[in-house]
Each structure stands twice: as C-alpha cells, then as structure tokens.
Amino acid sequence: MGDKRSPTRPKRQAKPSFDDGYWDCSVCTFKNSAEAFKCMMCDVRKGTSTRKLA
C-alpha cells in the first residue's frame, strides 16, 4: 500500500499550438494551415500574442 500513484488518472499533456495541421490566429481566430507563417485573413504572424504590455 506504499504506492501512491493512481493508475486511473491519465497524465496531463500540454495542448499543442496547432492540431490536425492547422493553427488558430490569436487575433481573428481564423484557422490557418500549419504551413502558413502568418494569418491568411489579417496578416498577423503565427504565434503573435494579443496580451497587452503595461
């Protein structure tokens, strides 16, 4: 009974930045192909943060 691991609890996995070959624009939320370096709708670069700096 010294084993504290739970066999029923799945490991948490970080959500990938894109799934199924697509990535969502952080500005307009358009679903772009994985090959696109910038959004096809608003020309924002892939991975651009919308967080405002103080």
Rosetta constraint file for C-alpha pairs under 8 A:
AtomPair CA 17 CA 23 HARMONIC 6.65 0.50
AtomPair CA 18 CA 22 HARMONIC 5.36 0.50
AtomPair CA 18 CA 23 HARMONIC 4.38 0.50
AtomPair CA 18 CA 24 HARMONIC 7.23 0.50
AtomPair CA 18 CA 34 HARMONIC 7.24 0.50
AtomPair CA 19 CA 23 HARMONIC 6.73 0.50
AtomPair CA 21 CA 33 HARMONIC 6.08 0.50
AtomPair CA 21 CA 34 HARMONIC 4.89 0.50
AtomPair CA 22 CA 31 HARMONIC 6.21 0.50
AtomPair CA 22 CA 32 HARMONIC 5.41 0.50
AtomPair CA 22 CA 33 HARMONIC 4.48 0.50
AtomPair CA 22 CA 34 HARMONIC 4.63 0.50
AtomPair CA 23 CA 31 HARMONIC 5.62 0.50
AtomPair CA 23 CA 32 HARMONIC 5.33 0.50
AtomPair CA 23 CA 33 HARMONIC 6.41 0.50
AtomPair CA 23 CA 34 HARMONIC 6.04 0.50
AtomPair CA 24 CA 29 HARMONIC 5.19 0.50
AtomPair CA 24 CA 30 HARMONIC 5.55 0.50
AtomPair CA 24 CA 31 HARMONIC 4.51 0.50
AtomPair CA 24 CA 32 HARMONIC 6.12 0.50
AtomPair CA 25 CA 29 HARMONIC 4.40 0.50
AtomPair CA 25 CA 30 HARMONIC 5.30 0.50
AtomPair CA 25 CA 31 HARMONIC 6.46 0.50
AtomPair CA 25 CA 32 HARMONIC 7.13 0.50
AtomPair CA 25 CA 39 HARMONIC 6.22 0.50
AtomPair CA 25 CA 44 HARMONIC 7.60 0.50
AtomPair CA 25 CA 46 HARMONIC 6.96 0.50
AtomPair CA 25 CA 47 HARMONIC 7.89 0.50
AtomPair CA 26 CA 47 HARMONIC 7.46 0.50
AtomPair CA 26 CA 48 HARMONIC 6.84 0.50
AtomPair CA 26 CA 49 HARMONIC 6.75 0.50
AtomPair CA 26 CA 50 HARMONIC 6.56 0.50
AtomPair CA 27 CA 42 HARMONIC 7.98 0.50
AtomPair CA 27 CA 44 HARMONIC 7.45 0.50
AtomPair CA 27 CA 50 HARMONIC 6.59 0.50
AtomPair CA 28 CA 41 HARMONIC 7.73 0.50
AtomPair CA 28 CA 42 HARMONIC 7.01 0.50
AtomPair CA 30 CA 39 HARMONIC 7.29 0.50
AtomPair CA 30 CA 40 HARMONIC 7.87 0.50
AtomPair CA 30 CA 41 HARMONIC 6.92 0.50
AtomPair CA 32 CA 36 HARMONIC 6.50 0.50
AtomPair CA 32 CA 39 HARMONIC 6.27 0.50
AtomPair CA 32 CA 40 HARMONIC 6.68 0.50
AtomPair CA 36 CA 40 HARMONIC 7.65 0.50
AtomPair CA 36 CA 46 HARMONIC 7.66 0.50
AtomPair CA 37 CA 45 HARMONIC 6.02 0.50
AtomPair CA 37 CA 46 HARMONIC 5.41 0.50
AtomPair CA 38 CA 43 HARMONIC 5.37 0.50
AtomPair CA 38 CA 44 HARMONIC 5.32 0.50
AtomPair CA 38 CA 45 HARMONIC 4.04 0.50
AtomPair CA 38 CA 46 HARMONIC 5.00 0.50
AtomPair CA 39 CA 43 HARMONIC 4.67 0.50
AtomPair CA 39 CA 44 HARMONIC 5.28 0.50
AtomPair CA 39 CA 45 HARMONIC 6.29 0.50
AtomPair CA 39 CA 46 HARMONIC 6.72 0.50
AtomPair CA 44 CA 48 HARMONIC 6.89 0.50
